[in-house]
Amino acid sequence: MNAVLRRMVAAAAAAAAAVAARQAAELGWTLVKDEPPPTAEGVRGDTELRDLLLWSAIVAGAVVIARKVVSQRAEELLGSDDG
């Protein structure tokens, strides 16, 4: 498989992982808090701002981890450019 195709497959897998991570975080938030995740438009006070910041950190962390894991796995499965 050529290098460009490998990169395209890895990028698509990483994008799908990011979407799945966000959906999983949203499901987890809803199960724990019994309400949907906060939005910037819905922030009215300090408590809601704290929840928005927490939500942002959770999603960012989940997306970064998911993309990293999937990218590494894709490299392992598809081979490296070196060889």
DSSP file (Angstrom, degrees, kcal/mol; ACC not computed):
  #  RESIDUE AA STRUCTURE BP1 BP2  ACC     N-H-->O    O-->H-N    N-H-->O    O-->H-N    TCO  KAPPA ALPHA  PHI   PSI    X-CA   Y-CA   Z-CA
    1    1 A M              0   0    0      0, 0.0     5,-0.0     0, 0.0     0, 0.0   0.000 360.0 360.0 360.0 131.9    0.0    0.0    0.0
    2    2 A N     >  -     0   0    0      1,-0.1     4,-2.2     4,-0.0     5,-0.2  -0.268 360.0-110.1 -75.1 164.1    1.5    3.3   -0.9
    3    3 A A  H  > S+     0   0    0      1,-0.2     4,-2.3     2,-0.2     5,-0.2   0.847 114.2  52.4 -63.3 -39.4    2.3    6.0    1.7
    4    4 A V  H  > S+     0   0    0      2,-0.2     4,-2.3     1,-0.2    -1,-0.2   0.925 111.0  47.1 -65.7 -44.0   -0.4    8.5    0.6
    5    5 A L  H  > S+     0   0    0      2,-0.2     4,-2.5     1,-0.2    -2,-0.2   0.902 110.8  52.5 -64.5 -40.5   -3.1    5.8    0.8
    6    6 A R  H  X S+     0   0    0     -4,-2.2     4,-2.5     1,-0.2    -2,-0.2   0.921 110.4  48.0 -59.8 -43.9   -1.9    4.7    4.2
    7    7 A R  H  X S+     0   0    0     -4,-2.3     4,-2.5     2,-0.2    -1,-0.2   0.890 111.0  50.8 -65.2 -38.6   -2.0    8.3    5.5
    8    8 A M  H  X S+     0   0    0     -4,-2.3     4,-2.4     2,-0.2    -2,-0.2   0.919 111.8  46.6 -65.1 -43.2   -5.5    8.7    4.1
    9    9 A V  H  X S+     0   0    0     -4,-2.5     4,-2.4     2,-0.2    -2,-0.2   0.916 113.5  49.0 -64.4 -43.2   -6.8    5.6    5.8
   10   10 A A  H  X S+     0   0    0     -4,-2.5     4,-2.3    -5,-0.2    -2,-0.2   0.890 111.7  49.3 -64.5 -39.6   -5.1    6.5    9.0
   11   11 A A  H  X S+     0   0    0     -4,-2.5     4,-2.3     2,-0.2    -2,-0.2   0.904 111.4  48.8 -67.1 -41.2   -6.6   10.0    8.9
   12   12 A A  H  X S+     0   0    0     -4,-2.4     4,-2.3     2,-0.2    -2,-0.2   0.908 112.2  48.7 -64.5 -41.0  -10.1    8.7    8.2
   13   13 A A  H  X S+     0   0    0     -4,-2.4     4,-2.2     2,-0.2    -2,-0.2   0.899 111.3  50.0 -64.9 -40.4   -9.8    6.2   11.1
   14   14 A A  H  X S+     0   0    0     -4,-2.3     4,-2.1     2,-0.2    -2,-0.2   0.891 110.4  50.1 -66.0 -39.2   -8.6    9.0   13.4
   15   15 A A  H  X S+     0   0    0     -4,-2.3     4,-2.1     2,-0.2    -2,-0.2   0.917 111.1  48.5 -65.0 -43.0  -11.5   11.2   12.4
   16   16 A A  H  X S+     0   0    0     -4,-2.3     4,-2.4     1,-0.2    -2,-0.2   0.889 110.3  52.3 -63.6 -38.3  -14.0    8.4   13.0
   17   17 A A  H  X S+     0   0    0     -4,-2.2     4,-2.5     2,-0.2    -1,-0.2   0.884 107.3  52.6 -64.7 -38.2  -12.4    7.7   16.4
   18   18 A A  H  X S+     0   0    0     -4,-2.1     4,-2.1     2,-0.2    -2,-0.2   0.916 110.5  47.1 -63.9 -43.2  -12.8   11.4   17.3
   19   19 A V  H  X S+     0   0    0     -4,-2.1     4,-2.3     1,-0.2    -2,-0.2   0.924 113.6  48.1 -63.9 -44.5  -16.5   11.3   16.5
   20   20 A A  H  X S+     0   0    0     -4,-2.4     4,-2.5     1,-0.2    -2,-0.2   0.884 110.0  52.6 -64.2 -38.4  -17.0    8.1   18.4
   21   21 A A  H  X S+     0   0    0     -4,-2.5     4,-2.5     2,-0.2    -1,-0.2   0.908 109.9  48.3 -64.5 -41.6  -15.1    9.5   21.4
   22   22 A R  H  X S+     0   0    0     -4,-2.1     4,-2.5     2,-0.2    -2,-0.2   0.914 112.1  48.9 -65.6 -41.7  -17.3   12.6   21.5
   23   23 A Q  H  X S+     0   0    0     -4,-2.3     4,-2.4     2,-0.2    -2,-0.2   0.898 111.7  49.4 -64.4 -39.9  -20.4   10.5   21.3
   24   24 A A  H  X S+     0   0    0     -4,-2.5     4,-2.7     2,-0.2    -2,-0.2   0.907 111.2  49.4 -64.9 -41.9  -19.2    8.3   24.1
   25   25 A A  H  X S+     0   0    0     -4,-2.5     4,-2.8     2,-0.2    -2,-0.2   0.905 110.7  50.5 -63.2 -40.8  -18.4   11.3   26.2
   26   26 A E  H  X S+     0   0    0     -4,-2.5     4,-2.4     2,-0.2    -2,-0.2   0.911 111.3  47.9 -63.5 -42.8  -21.8   12.7   25.5
   27   27 A L  H  X S+     0   0    0     -4,-2.4     4,-2.4     2,-0.2    -2,-0.2   0.930 113.1  48.4 -63.1 -45.3  -23.5    9.4   26.5
   28   28 A G  H  X S+     0   0    0     -4,-2.7     4,-2.5     2,-0.2     5,-0.2   0.919 111.5  49.5 -61.5 -44.4  -21.4    9.2   29.7
   29   29 A W  H  X S+     0   0    0     -4,-2.8     4,-3.2     1,-0.2     5,-0.4   0.937 111.9  48.7 -59.3 -46.9  -22.2   12.8   30.6
   30   30 A T  H  X S+     0   0    0     -4,-2.4     4,-1.5     1,-0.2    -1,-0.2   0.887 112.7  47.9 -63.4 -39.5  -25.9   12.3   30.1
   31   31 A L  H  < S+     0   0    0     -4,-2.4    -1,-0.2    -5,-0.2    -2,-0.2   0.900 119.1  38.8 -67.1 -40.3  -25.9    9.1   32.2
   32   32 A V  H  < S+     0   0    0     -4,-2.5    -2,-0.2    -5,-0.2    -3,-0.2   0.931 128.1  30.2 -76.9 -46.6  -23.9   10.7   35.0
   33   33 A K  H  < S-     0   0    0     -4,-3.2    -3,-0.2     2,-0.3    -2,-0.2   0.588  93.9-133.8 -92.0 -11.8  -25.5   14.1   35.1
   34   34 A D  S  < S+     0   0    0     -4,-1.5    -4,-0.2    -5,-0.4    -3,-0.1   0.835  79.4  79.7  57.5  35.4  -29.0   13.1   33.9
   35   35 A E  S    S-     0   0    0     -6,-0.4    -2,-0.3    -5,-0.2    -1,-0.2  -0.966  90.1 -89.0-159.4 157.6  -28.9   16.1   31.5
   36   36 A P        -     0   0    0      0, 0.0    -9,-0.1     0, 0.0   -10,-0.0  -0.278  57.9 -83.6 -68.2 160.0  -27.3   16.8   28.1
   37   37 A P        -     0   0    0      0, 0.0    15,-0.1     0, 0.0   -11,-0.0  -0.245  55.2 -98.9 -59.2 151.3  -23.8   18.3   28.0
   38   38 A P        -     0   0    0      0, 0.0     2,-0.3     0, 0.0     3,-0.0  -0.292  33.0-151.5 -71.5 157.9  -23.6   22.1   28.4
   39   39 A T    >   -     0   0    0      1,-0.1     3,-0.8    -2,-0.0     4,-0.4  -0.892  26.8-115.0-124.0 158.4  -23.3   24.4   25.4
   40   40 A A  G >  S+     0   0    0     -2,-0.3     3,-0.9     1,-0.2    -1,-0.1   0.851 116.9  55.2 -60.8 -34.6  -21.7   27.9   25.3
   41   41 A E  G 3  S+     0   0    0      1,-0.2    -1,-0.2    -3,-0.0     0, 0.0   0.781 104.5  54.8 -69.3 -26.3  -25.1   29.4   24.6
   42   42 A G  G <  S+     0   0    0     -3,-0.8     2,-0.4     6,-0.1    -1,-0.2   0.482  76.5 116.1 -88.6  -2.3  -26.6   27.9   27.7
   43   43 A V    <   +     0   0    0     -3,-0.9     3,-0.1    -4,-0.4    -3,-0.0  -0.541  23.1 151.2 -75.1 122.8  -24.1   29.2   30.3
   44   44 A R        +     0   0    0     -2,-0.4     2,-0.2     1,-0.2    -1,-0.2   0.595  59.8  10.4-122.4 -22.9  -25.8   31.6   32.7
   45   45 A G  S  > S-     0   0    0      1,-0.0     4,-2.1     0, 0.0    -1,-0.2  -0.810  86.0 -80.3-147.4-174.1  -23.7   31.3   36.0
   46   46 A D  H  > S+     0   0    0     -2,-0.2     4,-2.6     1,-0.2     5,-0.2   0.880 122.8  52.3 -63.4 -39.8  -20.6   30.0   37.6
   47   47 A T  H  > S+     0   0    0      1,-0.2     4,-2.2     2,-0.2    -1,-0.2   0.924 112.0  45.6 -64.0 -43.8  -21.9   26.4   38.0
   48   48 A E  H  > S+     0   0    0      2,-0.2     4,-2.2     1,-0.2    -1,-0.2   0.861 111.8  52.1 -68.4 -34.2  -22.8   26.2   34.4
   49   49 A L  H  X S+     0   0    0     -4,-2.1     4,-2.5     2,-0.2    -2,-0.2   0.914 108.7  51.0 -66.1 -41.9  -19.5   27.7   33.4
   50   50 A R  H  X S+     0   0    0     -4,-2.6     4,-2.5     1,-0.2    -2,-0.2   0.922 111.1  48.4 -59.8 -44.2  -17.7   25.1   35.5
   51   51 A D  H  X S+     0   0    0     -4,-2.2     4,-2.9     2,-0.2    -1,-0.2   0.891 110.5  51.3 -63.8 -39.3  -19.7   22.3   33.8
   52   52 A L  H  X S+     0   0    0     -4,-2.2     4,-2.4     2,-0.2    -2,-0.2   0.917 111.8  46.4 -64.5 -43.1  -18.9   23.8   30.3
   53   53 A L  H  X S+     0   0    0     -4,-2.5     4,-2.1     2,-0.2    -2,-0.2   0.905 114.0  48.4 -65.6 -41.1  -15.1   23.9   31.1
   54   54 A L  H  X S+     0   0    0     -4,-2.5     4,-2.5    -5,-0.2    -2,-0.2   0.926 111.7  49.8 -63.3 -45.0  -15.3   20.3   32.5
   55   55 A W  H  X S+     0   0    0     -4,-2.9     4,-2.6     1,-0.2     5,-0.2   0.914 109.8  51.1 -59.7 -44.3  -17.2   19.1   29.5
   56   56 A S  H  X S+     0   0    0     -4,-2.4     4,-2.5     1,-0.2    -1,-0.2   0.906 111.5  47.4 -61.2 -42.1  -14.6   20.8   27.1
   57   57 A A  H  X S+     0   0    0     -4,-2.1     4,-2.5     2,-0.2     5,-0.2   0.903 111.8  50.4 -66.8 -41.0  -11.8   19.1   29.0
   58   58 A I  H  X S+     0   0    0     -4,-2.5     4,-2.5     2,-0.2    -2,-0.2   0.944 114.1  43.6 -62.1 -48.7  -13.5   15.7   28.9
   59   59 A V  H  X S+     0   0    0     -4,-2.6     4,-2.7     2,-0.2     5,-0.2   0.926 114.1  50.0 -65.3 -44.8  -14.2   15.8   25.2
   60   60 A A  H  X S+     0   0    0     -4,-2.5     4,-2.4    -5,-0.2     5,-0.2   0.930 113.5  46.1 -60.2 -45.4  -10.7   17.2   24.3
   61   61 A G  H  X S+     0   0    0     -4,-2.5     4,-2.4    -5,-0.2     5,-0.2   0.923 113.3  48.8 -63.1 -44.8   -9.0   14.4   26.3
   62   62 A A  H  X S+     0   0    0     -4,-2.5     4,-2.5    -5,-0.2    -2,-0.2   0.906 113.3  47.3 -62.8 -42.2  -11.2   11.7   24.9
   63   63 A V  H  X S+     0   0    0     -4,-2.7     4,-2.7     2,-0.2     5,-0.2   0.921 112.2  48.9 -66.7 -44.3  -10.7   12.9   21.3
   64   64 A V  H  X S+     0   0    0     -4,-2.4     4,-2.2    -5,-0.2    -2,-0.2   0.933 114.5  45.3 -61.7 -46.3   -6.9   13.2   21.7
   65   65 A I  H  X S+     0   0    0     -4,-2.4     4,-2.6    -5,-0.2     5,-0.2   0.931 114.0  48.7 -64.4 -45.7   -6.6    9.7   23.3
   66   66 A A  H  X S+     0   0    0     -4,-2.5     4,-2.5    -5,-0.2     5,-0.2   0.925 112.8  47.3 -61.8 -45.2   -8.9    8.1   20.7
   67   67 A R  H  X S+     0   0    0     -4,-2.7     4,-2.5     2,-0.2    -1,-0.2   0.906 113.1  49.1 -63.7 -41.0   -7.0    9.7   17.8
   68   68 A K  H  X S+     0   0    0     -4,-2.2     4,-2.4    -5,-0.2     5,-0.2   0.937 113.3  45.9 -63.9 -47.7   -3.6    8.7   19.2
   69   69 A V  H  X S+     0   0    0     -4,-2.6     4,-2.4     1,-0.2    -2,-0.2   0.930 116.2  45.0 -62.8 -45.9   -4.6    5.1   19.8
   70   70 A V  H  X S+     0   0    0     -4,-2.5     4,-2.7    -5,-0.2    -1,-0.2   0.899 112.1  51.7 -67.6 -40.1   -6.2    4.7   16.4
   71   71 A S  H  X S+     0   0    0     -4,-2.5     4,-2.2    -5,-0.2    -1,-0.2   0.926 111.9  46.5 -62.2 -44.4   -3.4    6.3   14.6
   72   72 A Q  H  X S+     0   0    0     -4,-2.4     4,-2.1     2,-0.2    -2,-0.2   0.921 113.7  48.4 -63.2 -43.5   -0.8    4.1   16.3
   73   73 A R  H  X S+     0   0    0     -4,-2.4     4,-2.5    -5,-0.2    -2,-0.2   0.903 110.0  51.9 -64.7 -40.6   -2.9    1.0   15.6
   74   74 A A  H  X S+     0   0    0     -4,-2.7     4,-2.9     1,-0.2     5,-0.3   0.901 108.3  51.8 -63.2 -40.2   -3.4    2.0   11.9
   75   75 A E  H  X S+     0   0    0     -4,-2.2     4,-1.7     1,-0.2    -1,-0.2   0.918 110.7  48.6 -60.7 -42.7    0.4    2.4   11.5
   76   76 A E  H  < S+     0   0    0     -4,-2.1    -2,-0.2     1,-0.2    -1,-0.2   0.920 117.3  40.9 -62.5 -44.3    0.9   -1.1   13.0
   77   77 A L  H  < S+     0   0    0     -4,-2.5    -2,-0.2     1,-0.2    -1,-0.2   0.877 122.4  38.0 -74.2 -37.8   -1.7   -2.6   10.7
   78   78 A L  H  < S-     0   0    0     -4,-2.9    -1,-0.2    -5,-0.2    -2,-0.2   0.622 109.3-121.2 -92.4 -13.2   -0.8   -0.8    7.5
   79   79 A G     <  -     0   0    0     -4,-1.7    -1,-0.2    -5,-0.3     2,-0.1  -0.079  28.8 -76.9  91.8 163.9    2.9   -0.7    7.9
   80   80 A S    >   -     0   0    0     -4,-0.1     3,-0.7     1,-0.1   -74,-0.0  -0.449  33.1-113.6 -95.0 169.9    5.3    2.2    8.1
   81   81 A D  T 3  S+     0   0    0      1,-0.2   -78,-0.1    -2,-0.1    -1,-0.1   0.641 106.9  70.9 -74.2 -15.2    6.6    4.4    5.3
   82   82 A D  T 3         0   0    0      1,-0.2    -1,-0.2     0, 0.0    -3,-0.0   0.744 360.0 360.0 -74.6 -23.5   10.1    3.1    5.8
   83   83 A G    <         0   0    0     -3,-0.7    -1,-0.2     0, 0.0    -2,-0.1   0.597 360.0 360.0-121.5 360.0    9.6   -0.3    4.5
